[in-house]
């Protein structure tokens, strides 16, 4: 993120950060076991990569949270991508040993506004995600 932010600053390039917290992930672990939870995380990571451009970055932040960084994209593109990914998560779901488990997530979207500390950007995107999650 530090390098991306420096690139954006130097070349005046927009970027947007999406912060994803899985909805109902604890239920997958509780109902189907931790091996299923691990497989669900891999499924989500692959789904995210499939629906993003090669120039975008995806990282697991821990637990059931992911961050997605999109260059040459602003707030509206980030919001549109969050909607698209939410729909993909809901429609594709996850199957473990013949049992379907719904997947969903809450996204926080925060455009880069010139800050130079990745932790601040992540914290802002995480806060936006929690506003969305609590509004459901």
Secondary structure, DSSP 8 states (H G I E B T S, - for coil): -HHHHHHHHHHT--EEEEEEEEESHHHHHHHH-HHHHHHHHHHHHHHHHHTS-TT-EEEEEETTEEEEEEES--HHHHHHHHHHHHHHHHHH-EEETTEEE--EEEEEEEE--S---HHHHHHHHHHHHHHHHHT-
